[in-house]
Amino acid sequence: MTEDEALKFIEEHGIVLESAHGPAVSLADVVLGSARRGSWWGHPGGKAFFALTRHIRSNKNVLVCRLVDGKVTYIHRRVWPALARLVDRIGAARLAAIREIHTDTGAHRIARTPFRKWATSDLIAKAATLSEEDAFAQLGAWARDNRL
């Protein structure tokens, strides 16, 4: 899967898990196969998948957070208003943007940007125009099935 194909996939689905198995579709399952065993790091395509995930994580149209079961989740910009409409139901903590920071020592740490910091006034205004049912409809099957 190319970077453009992966971004299109995320746009189509709206909510996509990075690599976890769960109630939402998983990019790793699509790219590497759902029958893979153990960590995707050990998969022959693991290095290419890692490069793909870094490209996605740096894309301005993709929110990276821990929405689904605390796992790394990609959320396409097209459904951000729906999430903002449901933030009180979802919990703002689950919508905190996350990004990896590589320290000078080589260690990795996760930086979090709270929902209220990354959500623009324009986004909040768009969210206010949606009914709860419209928001659920935009988020698709995962949100309907789990009713957040």
C-alpha positions as protocol buffer text, in pm:
chain_id: "A"
residue {
  index: 1
  type: MET
  ca { x: 0 y: 0 z: 0 }
}
residue {
  index: 2
  type: THR
  ca { x: 139 y: 338 z: -95 }
}
residue {
  index: 3
  type: GLU
  ca { x: 126 y: 643 z: 131 }
}
residue {
  index: 4
  type: ASP
  ca { x: -149 y: 797 z: -82 }
}
residue {
  index: 5
  type: GLU
  ca { x: -348 y: 473 z: -77 }
}
residue {
  index: 6
  type: ALA
  ca { x: -316 y: 453 z: 302 }
}
residue {
  index: 7
  type: LEU
  ca { x: -438 y: 811 z: 341 }
}
residue {
  index: 8
  type: LYS
  ca { x: -730 y: 742 z: 109 }
}
residue {
  index: 9
  type: PHE
  ca { x: -813 y: 429 z: 312 }
}
residue {
  index: 10
  type: ILE
  ca { x: -817 y: 634 z: 634 }
}
residue {
  index: 11
  type: GLU
  ca { x: -1031 y: 901 z: 470 }
}
residue {
  index: 12
  type: GLU
  ca { x: -1282 y: 640 z: 351 }
}
residue {
  index: 13
  type: HIS
  ca { x: -1308 y: 469 z: 690 }
}
residue {
  index: 14
  type: GLY
  ca { x: -1276 y: 781 z: 904 }
}
residue {
  index: 15
  type: ILE
  ca { x: -1150 y: 588 z: 1209 }
}
residue {
  index: 16
  type: VAL
  ca { x: -867 y: 335 z: 1166 }
}
residue {
  index: 17
  type: LEU
  ca { x: -651 y: 158 z: 1423 }
}
residue {
  index: 18
  type: GLU
  ca { x: -280 y: 179 z: 1348 }
}
residue {
  index: 19
  type: SER
  ca { x: -193 y: -179 z: 1429 }
}
residue {
  index: 20
  type: ALA
  ca { x: -413 y: -321 z: 1704 }
}
residue {
  index: 21
  type: HIS
  ca { x: -682 y: -580 z: 1647 }
}
residue {
  index: 22
  type: GLY
  ca { x: -1009 y: -436 z: 1766 }
}
residue {
  index: 23
  type: PRO
  ca { x: -1355 y: -313 z: 1687 }
}
residue {
  index: 24
  type: ALA
  ca { x: -1234 y: -70 z: 1417 }
}
residue {
  index: 25
  type: VAL
  ca { x: -1048 y: -163 z: 1101 }
}
residue {
  index: 26
  type: SER
  ca { x: -670 y: -193 z: 1145 }
}
residue {
  index: 27
  type: LEU
  ca { x: -422 y: -55 z: 894 }
}
residue {
  index: 28
  type: ALA
  ca { x: -170 y: -325 z: 988 }
}
residue {
  index: 29
  type: ASP
  ca { x: -430 y: -594 z: 915 }
}
residue {
  index: 30
  type: VAL
  ca { x: -487 y: -447 z: 569 }
}
residue {
  index: 31
  type: VAL
  ca { x: -121 y: -389 z: 486 }
}
residue {
  index: 32
  type: LEU
  ca { x: 40 y: -691 z: 655 }
}
residue {
  index: 33
  type: GLY
  ca { x: -251 y: -932 z: 682 }
}
residue {
  index: 34
  type: SER
  ca { x: -476 y: -1005 z: 976 }
}
residue {
  index: 35
  type: ALA
  ca { x: -327 y: -1352 z: 1025 }
}
residue {
  index: 36
  type: ARG
  ca { x: 13 y: -1214 z: 1125 }
}
residue {
  index: 37
  type: ARG
  ca { x: 154 y: -1350 z: 1448 }
}
residue {
  index: 38
  type: GLY
  ca { x: 305 y: -1142 z: 1722 }
}
residue {
  index: 39
  type: SER
  ca { x: 420 y: -788 z: 1673 }
}
residue {
  index: 40
  type: TRP
  ca { x: 418 y: -634 z: 1328 }
}
residue {
  index: 41
  type: TRP
  ca { x: 784 y: -547 z: 1391 }
}
residue {
  index: 42
  type: GLY
  ca { x: 872 y: -909 z: 1322 }
}
residue {
  index: 43
  type: HIS
  ca { x: 679 y: -921 z: 996 }
}
residue {
  index: 44
  type: PRO
  ca { x: 886 y: -914 z: 674 }
}
residue {
  index: 45
  type: GLY
  ca { x: 701 y: -594 z: 580 }
}
residue {
  index: 46
  type: GLY
  ca { x: 749 y: -440 z: 925 }
}
residue {
  index: 47
  type: LYS
  ca { x: 1007 y: -178 z: 828 }
}
residue {
  index: 48
  type: ALA
  ca { x: 799 y: -60 z: 533 }
}
residue {
  index: 49
  type: PHE
  ca { x: 490 y: -50 z: 756 }
}
residue {
  index: 50
  type: PHE
  ca { x: 679 y: 159 z: 1012 }
}
residue {
  index: 51
  type: ALA
  ca { x: 777 y: 409 z: 740 }
}
residue {
  index: 52
  type: LEU
  ca { x: 414 y: 420 z: 626 }
}
residue {
  index: 53
  type: THR
  ca { x: 292 y: 491 z: 980 }
}
residue {
  index: 54
  type: ARG
  ca { x: 540 y: 777 z: 1021 }
}
residue {
  index: 55
  type: HIS
  ca { x: 411 y: 933 z: 698 }
}
residue {
  index: 56
  type: ILE
  ca { x: 52 y: 903 z: 818 }
}
residue {
  index: 57
  type: ARG
  ca { x: 133 y: 1037 z: 1164 }
}
residue {
  index: 58
  type: SER
  ca { x: 284 y: 1350 z: 1009 }
}
residue {
  index: 59
  type: ASN
  ca { x: -13 y: 1421 z: 782 }
}
residue {
  index: 60
  type: LYS
  ca { x: -213 y: 1732 z: 877 }
}
residue {
  index: 61
  type: ASN
  ca { x: -539 y: 1561 z: 778 }
}
residue {
  index: 62
  type: VAL
  ca { x: -498 y: 1279 z: 1029 }
}
residue {
  index: 63
  type: LEU
  ca { x: -547 y: 1308 z: 1403 }
}
residue {
  index: 64
  type: VAL
  ca { x: -346 y: 1049 z: 1593 }
}
residue {
  index: 65
  type: CYS
  ca { x: -499 y: 972 z: 1932 }
}
residue {
  index: 66
  type: ARG
  ca { x: -607 y: 679 z: 2150 }
}
residue {
  index: 67
  type: LEU
  ca { x: -980 y: 680 z: 2078 }
}
residue {
  index: 68
  type: VAL
  ca { x: -1040 y: 308 z: 2028 }
}
residue {
  index: 69
  type: ASP
  ca { x: -968 y: 97 z: 2335 }
}
residue {
  index: 70
  type: GLY
  ca { x: -666 y: 314 z: 2426 }
}
residue {
  index: 71
  type: LYS
  ca { x: -487 y: 203 z: 2108 }
}
residue {
  index: 72
  type: VAL
  ca { x: -321 y: 431 z: 1852 }
}
residue {
  index: 73
  type: THR
  ca { x: -604 y: 545 z: 1629 }
}
residue {
  index: 74
  type: TYR
  ca { x: -598 y: 748 z: 1308 }
}
residue {
  index: 75
  type: ILE
  ca { x: -892 y: 981 z: 1254 }
}
residue {
  index: 76
  type: HIS
  ca { x: -938 y: 1159 z: 924 }
}
residue {
  index: 77
  type: ARG
  ca { x: -1017 y: 1530 z: 923 }
}
residue {
  index: 78
  type: ARG
  ca { x: -1352 y: 1471 z: 751 }
}
residue {
  index: 79
  type: VAL
  ca { x: -1495 y: 1321 z: 1073 }
}
residue {
  index: 80
  type: TRP
  ca { x: -1340 y: 1565 z: 1322 }
}
residue {
  index: 81
  type: PRO
  ca { x: -1663 y: 1767 z: 1347 }
}
residue {
  index: 82
  type: ALA
  ca { x: -1854 y: 1450 z: 1437 }
}
residue {
  index: 83
  type: LEU
  ca { x: -1602 y: 1370 z: 1710 }
}
residue {
  index: 84
  type: ALA
  ca { x: -1618 y: 1726 z: 1839 }
}
residue {
  index: 85
  type: ARG
  ca { x: -1999 y: 1700 z: 1850 }
}
residue {
  index: 86
  type: LEU
  ca { x: -1967 y: 1387 z: 2064 }
}
residue {
  index: 87
  type: VAL
  ca { x: -1671 y: 1496 z: 2279 }
}
residue {
  index: 88
  type: ASP
  ca { x: -1873 y: 1501 z: 2601 }
}
residue {
  index: 89
  type: ARG
  ca { x: -1986 y: 1145 z: 2535 }
}
residue {
  index: 90
  type: ILE
  ca { x: -1645 y: 1023 z: 2415 }
}
residue {
  index: 91
  type: GLY
  ca { x: -1434 y: 1203 z: 2673 }
}
residue {
  index: 92
  type: ALA
  ca { x: -1185 y: 1471 z: 2575 }
}
residue {
  index: 93
  type: ALA
  ca { x: -892 y: 1263 z: 2705 }
}
residue {
  index: 94
  type: ARG
  ca { x: -952 y: 1002 z: 2432 }
}
residue {
  index: 95
  type: LEU
  ca { x: -926 y: 1277 z: 2171 }
}
residue {
  index: 96
  type: ALA
  ca { x: -594 y: 1418 z: 2288 }
}
residue {
  index: 97
  type: ALA
  ca { x: -355 y: 1430 z: 1992 }
}
residue {
  index: 98
  type: ILE
  ca { x: -44 y: 1221 z: 2050 }
}
residue {
  index: 99
  type: ARG
  ca { x: 296 y: 1237 z: 1888 }
}
residue {
  index: 100
  type: GLU
  ca { x: 627 y: 1069 z: 1955 }
}
residue {
  index: 101
  type: ILE
  ca { x: 923 y: 1277 z: 2054 }
}
residue {
  index: 102
  type: HIS
  ca { x: 1272 y: 1136 z: 2017 }
}
residue {
  index: 103
  type: THR
  ca { x: 1494 y: 1273 z: 2291 }
}
residue {
  index: 104
  type: ASP
  ca { x: 1865 y: 1344 z: 2265 }
}
residue {
  index: 105
  type: THR
  ca { x: 1932 y: 1022 z: 2455 }
}
residue {
  index: 106
  type: GLY
  ca { x: 1745 y: 821 z: 2192 }
}
residue {
  index: 107
  type: ALA
  ca { x: 1451 y: 754 z: 2418 }
}
residue {
  index: 108
  type: HIS
  ca { x: 1097 y: 803 z: 2294 }
}
residue {
  index: 109
  type: ARG
  ca { x: 827 y: 983 z: 2483 }
}
residue {
  index: 110
  type: ILE
  ca { x: 470 y: 1067 z: 2395 }
}
residue {
  index: 111
  type: ALA
  ca { x: 356 y: 1429 z: 2386 }
}
residue {
  index: 112
  type: ARG
  ca { x: -16 y: 1490 z: 2423 }
}
residue {
  index: 113
  type: THR
  ca { x: -211 y: 1792 z: 2302 }
}
residue {
  index: 114
  type: PRO
  ca { x: -549 y: 1812 z: 2475 }
}
residue {
  index: 115
  type: PHE
  ca { x: -859 y: 1821 z: 2257 }
}
residue {
  index: 116
  type: ARG
  ca { x: -945 y: 2175 z: 2371 }
}
residue {
  index: 117
  type: LYS
  ca { x: -602 y: 2293 z: 2250 }
}
residue {
  index: 118
  type: TRP
  ca { x: -605 y: 2139 z: 1901 }
}
residue {
  index: 119
  type: ALA
  ca { x: -978 y: 2183 z: 1827 }
}
residue {
  index: 120
  type: THR
  ca { x: -1023 y: 2511 z: 1642 }
}
residue {
  index: 121
  type: SER
  ca { x: -1321 y: 2742 z: 1686 }
}
residue {
  index: 122
  type: ASP
  ca { x: -1417 y: 2662 z: 1325 }
}
residue {
  index: 123
  type: LEU
  ca { x: -1425 y: 2291 z: 1408 }
}
residue {
  index: 124
  type: ILE
  ca { x: -1638 y: 2353 z: 1717 }
}
residue {
  index: 125
  type: ALA
  ca { x: -1877 y: 2566 z: 1508 }
}
residue {
  index: 126
  type: LYS
  ca { x: -1911 y: 2289 z: 1248 }
}
residue {
  index: 127
  type: ALA
  ca { x: -1973 y: 2037 z: 1525 }
}
residue {
  index: 128
  type: ALA
  ca { x: -2254 y: 2251 z: 1664 }
}
residue {
  index: 129
  type: THR
  ca { x: -2445 y: 2216 z: 1335 }
}
residue {
  index: 130
  type: LEU
  ca { x: -2460 y: 1837 z: 1369 }
}
residue {
  index: 131
  type: SER
  ca { x: -2720 y: 1639 z: 1556 }
}
residue {
  index: 132
  type: GLU
  ca { x: -2595 y: 1350 z: 1767 }
}
residue {
  index: 133
  type: GLU
  ca { x: -2742 y: 1105 z: 1515 }
}
residue {
  index: 134
  type: ASP
  ca { x: -2568 y: 1283 z: 1225 }
}
residue {
  index: 135
  type: ALA
  ca { x: -2240 y: 1264 z: 1415 }
}
residue {
  index: 136
  type: PHE
  ca { x: -2281 y: 891 z: 1476 }
}
residue {
  index: 137
  type: ALA
  ca { x: -2370 y: 838 z: 1111 }
}
residue {
  index: 138
  type: GLN
  ca { x: -2051 y: 1014 z: 1000 }
}
residue {
  index: 139
  type: LEU
  ca { x: -1836 y: 804 z: 1231 }
}
residue {
  index: 140
  type: GLY
  ca { x: -1967 y: 482 z: 1081 }
}
residue {
  index: 141
  type: ALA
  ca { x: -2017 y: 130 z: 1205 }
}
residue {
  index: 142
  type: TRP
  ca { x: -1759 y: 133 z: 1482 }
}
residue {
  index: 143
  type: ALA
  ca { x: -1923 y: 427 z: 1661 }
}
residue {
  index: 144
  type: ARG
  ca { x: -2275 y: 293 z: 1609 }
}
residue {
  index: 145
  type: ASP
  ca { x: -2185 y: -54 z: 1733 }
}
residue {
  index: 146
  type: ASN
  ca { x: -1999 y: 74 z: 2038 }
}
residue {
  index: 147
  type: ARG
  ca { x: -2216 y: 382 z: 2096 }
}
residue {
  index: 148
  type: LEU
  ca { x: -1904 y: 540 z: 2236 }
}
